[in-house]
Amino acid sequence: MTDPASGLYFGRVALIGIGLIGSSLARVLKRDRLAGHIAVCARTHATLDAAAALGIADSTTTDPRQAVTDADLVVLCTPLGAYGAIAQAMAAGLKPGCIVTDVGSVKSCVIADVGPHLPDGVHFVPAHPVAGTEHSGPQSGFAELFEGRYCVLTPPSGTDETAIDTVTRLWRQAGMIVERMAATHHDRVLAITSHLPHLIAYTIVGTATDLEDHLKLEVIKFSAGGFRDFTRIASSDPVMWRDIFLSNRDAVLEMLQRFNEDLTALQRAIRWGEGQALEGRFARTREIRRGVLAAKQA
Ligand code: NAP
């Protein structure tokens, strides 16, 4: 049955990876009856069994090629470091006209790692739904995850417009606002809005963990003072974030360099008691929060 509102329907969808993002998308596909069959691929039987028990997989396999056979839509939802090997393994199973897309948090590397493996006649539309939580695994997903958030498509030039339109409609159906961008631009924007904040959170929580024992106890006790928010971000999946930093090396290092310079300027202002400089900086950043609230992205 085609969804009457969107006119969107796929005979067979293959989801490679069924963690937070893959399982949330599977829930949308099920809720809106957008797929005749959802084939799910993961590394472990424990994950596949969990997906089947949740009712979000019609068939399961650890073999990417088997999952994509006869699929109209393939969505890569694994950590970025696995993409190249998966693309290679599934390539021979892809049927002509099939759309391959993904949800990875970095985009230039996806085009480099996946693109060369795809046969002629298969359409490749890289995508990044900018929505998430610190949780992982199929049980942590929920269909509403994507609502009101942005999804960035980074199709290489020459990509079939009908395929781009289909992926656009898929994410709109999930409640997202869809934008198109060059992959390199996406990677610079996300380096500052997502990757650097995670790096800072991982650093500050690590610094606190290395403190002497008696101080460490107080850190937990008084965490509501701001530290708590960092611990939430720093509890995100270690493999996923390892891959994001390694895949977006240049952009992250560029933003980190700028951050270090600004941090040094603040350090100097504190050392020399330059209250006006501090206040000016903090007043300016307060405006950014107002902008985020106004854009309903808080
Ligand atoms: P997740 O919850 O950790 O799930 C990862 C899934 O990938 C699991 O089902 C895992 O299966 C599977 N997997 C790992 N290696 C595989 C392989 N070699 N072959 C087949 N399946 C494999 O991860 P997630 O949070 O959904 O993130 C997935 C992707 O979404 C990442 O690329 C990430 O950059 C992107 N993303 C994440 C967020 C977020 O906030 N989490 C937001 C936007 C985009 P097993 O359990 O069997 O290993």
Residues whose N, C-alpha, C, O or C-beta is under 5 A from the ligand:
A	BS01	NAP	I16 G17 I18 G19 L20 I21 G22 C41 A42 R43 T44 T47 C77 T78 P79 L80 A82 V103 G104 S105 P129 A131 G132 T133 H135 S136 G137 D237
